[in-house]
Structures are given as structure tokens and as C-alpha cells.
Amino acid sequence: MNKAYEDRKGREGLPRAKIQKNRFAWMFWLAPVAAVGLCGWFIYRDLIAGGPVITIFFQDADGLEVKNTIVKYRGAQVGEVTSLELTKDHQLVKVTARLTGSAATLARQGSTFWIVRPEVKVGSISGLGTIVSGVYIGVQPGSGTSTNVFTGAEKEPLAEEPGALHIVLHSPDLSSLQELSPIFYRGIQVGEVLYYQLSSDAHEVVIHARIQKDYSPLVRAETKFWNAGGIDFRLGLFKGVQISAESPKTVLSGGVEFATPPESQNPATNGANFVLYEKPEDKWKSWTSPIQLQLPKKADQSNGPPSNASSELNLK
């Protein structure tokens, strides 16, 4: 008892520490709180607000860079490439990209992805903007069910044109025609070449083309098509040498022209086949066909905005 009392009395005689609160001590908690907040932001961005991660297989990914190459739709950024690697058989490049949350619906079956690069063709130049901004991945939305795996296209798909008339031209050779070579009627472009291929027996070239919806009534079962590309030389006894071309564009990229005889009554249907002649007969260009066209009125700059009404054009 005496010993315990003496020990307690001895401790009471020792000096005691004086505790004083520092008003800036709370600032030491800023770092861990900020770290937690930053982690929460990354989780929200990548798992909640971010869109799906998709995989695109390309034959060649030249120009693509991780974290630098973006995915664009209608000129807006909708994703970013996150990784590049070869497939196990080294035949394809596996490109992984994360879409933004607002673009999540692009990850659907039927969506087409392709790499946009600067390209120079005879008669046309495309993708010049990539020289400054860099190569990017373009996308055309599909309408199928959700998916995260895609096979990249080698080039941009042609835009659909509802109501257009699709026809097939047969020619001994391709001549100067290319994809998107124009098709003319009386000097006005009314269609274009879509693609071409050899026939099954390799004896001719099969050219698939389309005519715009507004001008499709011009094509009848008896319509004649001919090659309007290149330069036409004619030597006459009294007129000398005559040189002509449908347009400067057709000199380089080729073109097609057609005419319809006045007595034609049978409108062409989708998939109709025609012979593509090398040169036209003189009478073809003199044909005048009374065909009714429903064409939208052009805007009248002096009388305000254009009308939605349509007009009829009688070609006589």
C-alpha cells in the first residue's frame, strides 16, 4: 500500500506535456482526400460515364497511334485508340478503342469503321485534313444489336441513297472509268459508278452504277449508255480536227452518258442491264424524250427561303 502510494506520488511530480491544437493541422488531410476524389473521378469516367471498349481488326493500321488517334463521327470526336497489337497469326492488327458515353450506340452490328488517310486519285483528292490533324478512324453507324467486335473496312463505304435506281452496265473493258465516275444526262450529273468487277467468265467488265432518285425516270428499257470519258478526236473534211470532252473531270476520272429514245415507255427497274457502248451514234444525242420529272424548286435568293413544293420538268 505504501509502495503504490509512493509510486503515484512520484509520477505526479513529473512534468506534464502541454497539448496545443494547430489551426492548420486540417490541411494535412487535403492530400489523402484529393487522392480519394481523383480515384473516384477515374472510376466514374472509365466505368460509369465512359462508353464501351470496342475491338476493330484492320489489315493495316499504318498511321494509328495509342492515345493520339481518335474516332470521329460527323466531325466530332467519339472515341480514342487505347491499344494496338498484332493477332496471334500476325495477319491482322487488333485495335482497341474506347468510345465516349454519348457514342455508345455506335457499338452495334452493321457499324463500319475505316481509317481515314490522305489519298490522291486521278481526278480527286480526299482526306487532306488528316495532314494537319493526323490519321483518324471514321465510323458509319449500324442498326443491329449491340456488339464490341468489328472488322475494319479498307475504305469509306458509299453513303446510301434511298430511292436511287441501281443499274448494271456491261462493257468489253473498263476504259477510264473509276469508282464514283459521274453519269451524265444532257451534261448534268445524275448518277455515279459504284463499283466494277469482271464477269464470271472474265469476258467483260460488269459496272454497277446508280441514278439519283429525282432523275431515275429518265432511264428506260431502251436507254443507250456510252463512255463519255477521255478526249474525243474527230477529223472532218471541211471542219478539220475537232477535239471535245464531256467535262474536265471526265478527262481524268472517266464518265458515262446516256440518252433515251422518244418512244420509250418502259421504265427501268433496279438491277436492269445495259450495254455500255464505246461511242454514241449520232442520232442518240438528238433524241428528245417527253419524260416528266418531279424536281424540287431551287431557292429564290430574292424571295426568301425555298419552297417545299415540287415542279414538273417536261424534257422535249
C-alpha positions as CSV (number, residue, x, y, z in Angstrom):
1,M,0.0,0.0,0.0
2,N,2.8,2.4,0.9
3,K,4.7,1.5,-2.1
4,A,1.8,2.1,-4.5
5,Y,1.2,5.5,-2.9
6,E,4.8,6.4,-3.3
7,D,4.8,5.5,-7.0
8,R,1.7,7.5,-7.7
9,K,3.1,10.5,-5.8
10,G,6.4,10.2,-7.8
11,R,4.5,10.3,-11.1
12,E,2.6,13.4,-10.0
13,G,5.8,15.2,-9.5
14,L,6.8,14.7,-13.2
15,P,6.3,17.5,-15.7
16,R,3.2,17.1,-18.0
17,A,3.1,17.7,-21.8
18,K,1.1,20.6,-22.8
19,I,-1.1,19.8,-25.9
20,Q,-1.9,22.8,-28.1
21,K,-4.0,22.4,-31.4
22,N,-2.6,23.9,-34.6
23,R,-5.2,25.6,-36.6
24,F,-3.5,24.5,-39.9
25,A,-3.4,20.8,-39.0
26,W,-6.6,20.0,-41.0
27,M,-4.6,20.9,-44.2
28,F,-2.7,17.6,-43.8
29,W,-5.9,15.8,-44.8
30,L,-6.1,17.5,-48.1
31,A,-3.7,15.2,-49.9
32,P,-5.5,11.9,-49.0
33,V,-8.9,13.4,-49.6
34,A,-7.8,14.7,-53.0
35,A,-6.3,11.2,-53.8
36,V,-9.6,9.6,-53.0
37,G,-11.5,12.1,-55.0
38,L,-9.2,11.6,-58.0
39,C,-9.7,7.8,-57.8
40,G,-13.4,8.3,-57.7
41,W,-13.3,10.6,-60.8
42,F,-11.3,8.0,-62.7
43,I,-13.7,5.2,-61.7
44,Y,-16.7,7.4,-62.8
45,R,-15.0,8.4,-66.1
46,D,-13.9,4.9,-67.1
47,L,-16.6,2.7,-65.7
48,I,-19.7,4.9,-65.4
49,A,-19.6,7.9,-67.7
50,G,-17.3,6.3,-70.4
51,G,-18.6,4.4,-73.3
52,P,-17.9,0.8,-74.3
53,V,-14.5,-0.6,-75.3
54,I,-14.5,-1.9,-78.8
55,T,-12.1,-4.1,-80.8
56,I,-11.5,-3.4,-84.6
57,F,-9.4,-5.7,-86.8
58,F,-7.6,-4.0,-89.6
59,Q,-5.4,-5.3,-92.4
60,D,-3.1,-2.4,-91.9
61,A,-3.0,0.1,-89.0
62,D,-0.4,2.4,-90.5
63,G,-0.7,5.9,-89.0
64,L,-2.6,4.9,-85.9
65,E,-1.1,5.8,-82.5
66,V,-2.2,4.9,-79.0
67,K,-3.8,7.8,-77.1
68,N,-3.3,10.0,-80.2
69,T,-5.6,8.6,-82.8
70,I,-9.3,9.4,-82.3
71,V,-12.5,8.0,-83.6
72,K,-14.7,10.6,-85.3
73,Y,-18.3,10.7,-86.4
74,R,-19.8,13.6,-88.3
75,G,-16.6,15.6,-87.5
76,A,-16.9,15.1,-83.7
77,Q,-14.6,13.0,-81.5
78,V,-16.5,10.0,-80.2
79,G,-13.6,7.8,-79.1
80,E,-9.9,7.2,-78.7
81,V,-7.5,4.3,-79.6
82,T,-6.2,2.7,-76.4
83,S,-4.0,-0.1,-77.7
84,L,-2.5,-1.7,-80.8
85,E,-1.3,-5.3,-81.2
86,L,-0.9,-8.0,-83.8
87,T,-3.2,-11.0,-83.8
88,K,-1.6,-14.4,-82.9
89,D,-1.3,-15.3,-86.6
90,H,0.2,-11.9,-87.4
91,Q,-2.3,-11.4,-90.2
92,L,-4.3,-8.6,-88.7
93,V,-3.9,-5.6,-86.3
94,K,-6.1,-5.6,-83.3
95,V,-7.1,-2.0,-82.5
96,T,-8.8,-1.4,-79.2
97,A,-10.7,1.9,-78.7
98,R,-12.9,3.4,-76.0
99,L,-16.0,5.2,-77.2
100,T,-17.5,8.2,-75.3
101,G,-20.7,7.7,-73.4
102,S,-22.7,9.7,-75.9
103,A,-21.5,7.4,-78.7
104,A,-22.2,4.1,-77.0
105,T,-24.9,3.3,-79.6
106,L,-22.3,3.2,-82.3
107,A,-21.2,-0.2,-81.0
108,R,-23.8,-2.1,-83.0
109,Q,-23.8,-4.8,-85.6
110,G,-23.7,-3.2,-89.0
111,S,-21.4,-0.3,-87.9
112,T,-18.5,0.2,-90.2
113,F,-15.1,1.5,-89.2
114,W,-12.3,2.6,-91.5
115,I,-9.1,4.5,-91.3
116,V,-9.1,8.0,-92.9
117,R,-5.8,8.9,-94.6
118,P,-4.8,11.5,-97.2
119,E,-5.4,9.9,-100.6
120,V,-4.7,11.2,-104.1
121,K,-6.5,9.6,-107.0
122,V,-6.8,10.5,-110.7
123,G,-9.3,13.3,-110.7
124,S,-9.9,13.5,-106.9
125,I,-8.2,14.2,-103.6
126,S,-9.6,13.1,-100.2
127,G,-8.6,13.2,-96.6
128,L,-6.4,16.3,-96.8
129,G,-7.5,17.3,-93.3
130,T,-5.5,14.4,-91.9
131,I,-2.3,16.0,-93.0
132,V,-2.7,18.5,-90.2
133,S,-4.9,16.7,-87.6
134,G,-3.5,13.2,-88.2
135,V,-5.0,9.9,-89.3
136,Y,-8.2,9.0,-87.6
137,I,-10.9,6.3,-87.6
138,G,-14.2,7.1,-89.2
139,V,-17.5,5.3,-88.5
140,Q,-20.8,4.7,-90.2
141,P,-23.5,3.6,-87.7
142,G,-25.3,0.3,-88.0
143,S,-28.7,-0.7,-86.8
144,G,-28.2,-4.2,-85.4
145,T,-27.8,-5.5,-81.9
146,S,-25.0,-4.4,-79.5
147,T,-21.5,-5.8,-80.2
148,N,-17.9,-4.9,-79.3
149,V,-16.0,-6.6,-82.1
150,F,-15.7,-5.3,-85.7
151,T,-13.8,-6.0,-88.9
152,G,-12.5,-2.7,-90.3
153,A,-13.2,-1.7,-93.9
154,E,-10.4,-0.9,-96.3
155,K,-12.1,2.4,-97.4
156,E,-15.1,4.6,-96.6
157,P,-18.4,2.9,-97.6
158,L,-20.6,4.7,-100.0
159,A,-23.5,6.6,-98.5
160,E,-26.9,5.0,-99.1
161,E,-29.3,7.0,-101.3
162,P,-32.9,5.9,-100.7
163,G,-34.9,5.7,-103.8
164,A,-32.0,5.6,-106.2
165,L,-32.1,3.4,-109.3
166,H,-29.4,0.8,-109.4
167,I,-28.4,-0.5,-112.9
168,V,-25.7,-2.7,-114.3
169,L,-23.6,-1.8,-117.4
170,H,-21.7,-4.3,-119.5
171,S,-18.5,-3.3,-121.3
172,P,-15.6,-5.1,-123.1
173,D,-13.2,-3.1,-120.9
174,L,-13.2,-0.6,-118.1
175,S,-11.6,2.1,-120.1
176,S,-11.0,5.2,-117.9
177,L,-13.9,4.6,-115.5
178,Q,-13.3,4.6,-111.8
179,E,-15.4,4.3,-108.7
180,L,-17.6,7.5,-108.4
181,S,-17.1,8.3,-112.1
182,P,-20.1,10.6,-113.0
183,I,-23.0,9.7,-115.1
184,F,-24.5,12.5,-117.3
185,Y,-27.7,13.3,-119.0
186,R,-27.5,16.4,-121.2
187,G,-24.4,17.5,-119.4
188,I,-25.9,17.3,-115.9
189,Q,-24.6,14.7,-113.5
190,V,-27.5,12.4,-112.5
191,G,-25.6,9.4,-111.1
192,E,-22.3,7.8,-110.5
193,V,-20.4,4.5,-110.8
194,L,-20.4,2.5,-107.6
195,Y,-18.0,-0.3,-108.3
196,Y,-17.0,-2.8,-111.0
197,Q,-15.7,-6.3,-111.4
198,L,-15.0,-8.9,-114.1
199,S,-17.8,-11.1,-115.2
200,S,-17.9,-14.8,-114.1
201,D,-16.3,-15.8,-117.5
202,A,-13.8,-12.9,-117.5
203,H,-15.0,-11.9,-120.9
204,E,-16.3,-8.4,-119.9
205,V,-16.4,-5.8,-117.2
206,V,-19.6,-5.5,-115.1
207,I,-20.1,-2.0,-113.9
208,H,-22.6,-1.3,-111.1
209,A,-24.0,2.2,-111.0
210,R,-26.9,4.2,-109.6
211,I,-29.1,7.1,-110.9
212,Q,-30.3,9.7,-108.4
213,K,-34.0,9.3,-107.4
214,D,-35.1,12.5,-109.0
215,Y,-33.6,11.5,-112.4
216,S,-34.4,7.8,-112.4
217,P,-37.5,8.2,-114.7
218,L,-35.0,9.2,-117.5
219,V,-33.8,5.6,-117.7
220,R,-36.0,3.4,-119.7
221,A,-35.6,-0.2,-121.1
222,E,-34.4,1.3,-124.4
223,T,-31.9,3.8,-123.0
224,K,-28.5,3.8,-124.5
225,F,-25.3,4.3,-122.4
226,W,-21.9,5.2,-123.8
227,N,-18.4,6.0,-122.5
228,A,-18.0,9.8,-122.1
229,G,-14.5,9.7,-120.6
230,G,-11.3,10.9,-122.2
231,I,-10.9,13.2,-125.2
232,D,-12.8,12.7,-128.4
233,F,-10.9,13.5,-131.6
234,R,-12.8,13.9,-134.9
235,L,-11.4,14.7,-138.3
236,G,-13.7,16.2,-140.8
237,L,-13.0,17.1,-144.4
238,F,-14.3,20.7,-144.1
239,K,-14.2,21.3,-140.3
240,G,-10.7,19.9,-139.7
241,V,-9.8,18.3,-136.4
242,Q,-12.5,18.6,-133.6
243,I,-11.5,17.9,-130.0
244,S,-14.2,17.6,-127.3
245,A,-14.7,16.2,-123.8
246,E,-17.8,15.8,-121.7
247,S,-16.1,17.8,-118.8
248,P,-12.6,18.4,-117.5
249,K,-13.4,15.8,-114.7
250,T,-14.1,13.0,-117.2
251,V,-10.8,13.5,-118.9
252,L,-9.1,12.2,-115.8
253,S,-11.7,10.1,-114.0
254,G,-13.9,8.9,-116.8
255,G,-17.6,9.2,-117.2
256,V,-20.8,7.8,-118.7
257,E,-23.6,9.5,-120.7
258,F,-27.0,8.2,-121.8
259,A,-30.0,9.1,-123.9
260,T,-33.5,7.7,-124.2
261,P,-35.5,7.4,-127.4
262,P,-38.8,9.4,-127.5
263,E,-41.0,6.3,-127.9
264,S,-39.7,4.6,-124.8
265,Q,-42.5,3.6,-122.4
266,N,-41.0,1.0,-120.1
267,P,-39.2,2.5,-117.0
268,A,-36.1,0.7,-115.9
269,T,-36.2,-1.3,-112.7
270,N,-33.5,-1.9,-110.1
271,G,-30.9,-4.3,-111.5
272,A,-31.6,-3.6,-115.1
273,N,-28.8,-4.5,-117.5
274,F,-27.5,-2.3,-120.3
275,V,-24.6,-2.3,-122.8
276,L,-22.0,0.4,-122.3
277,Y,-21.0,1.4,-125.8
278,E,-17.6,2.9,-126.6
279,K,-19.0,5.8,-128.7
280,P,-22.6,7.1,-129.3
281,E,-24.4,7.0,-132.6
282,D,-25.2,10.5,-133.9
283,K,-29.0,10.0,-133.5
284,W,-28.7,9.2,-129.8
285,K,-27.7,12.8,-128.9
286,S,-30.6,14.2,-130.9
287,W,-33.3,12.2,-129.0
288,T,-35.8,14.3,-127.1
289,S,-37.8,12.4,-124.6
290,P,-41.0,13.9,-123.1
291,I,-40.4,12.5,-119.6
292,Q,-42.0,14.1,-116.6
293,L,-39.6,14.8,-113.7
294,Q,-40.6,15.8,-110.2
295,L,-37.8,18.2,-109.2
296,P,-37.6,20.3,-106.0
297,K,-37.6,24.1,-106.6
298,K,-34.3,25.9,-106.1
299,A,-34.1,28.6,-103.5
300,D,-35.0,32.1,-104.8
301,Q,-32.4,34.4,-103.3
302,S,-34.7,37.5,-103.7
303,N,-37.9,36.0,-102.3
304,G,-36.8,34.3,-99.1
305,P,-36.3,30.6,-98.3
306,P,-37.1,27.8,-100.8
307,S,-40.5,26.3,-101.1
308,N,-41.2,22.7,-100.4
309,A,-43.3,22.4,-103.5
310,S,-42.0,20.5,-106.4
311,S,-42.1,21.3,-110.1
312,E,-42.6,19.3,-113.2
313,L,-40.0,19.4,-116.0
314,N,-41.1,18.2,-119.4
315,L,-38.0,17.3,-121.5
316,K,-39.0,17.9,-125.1
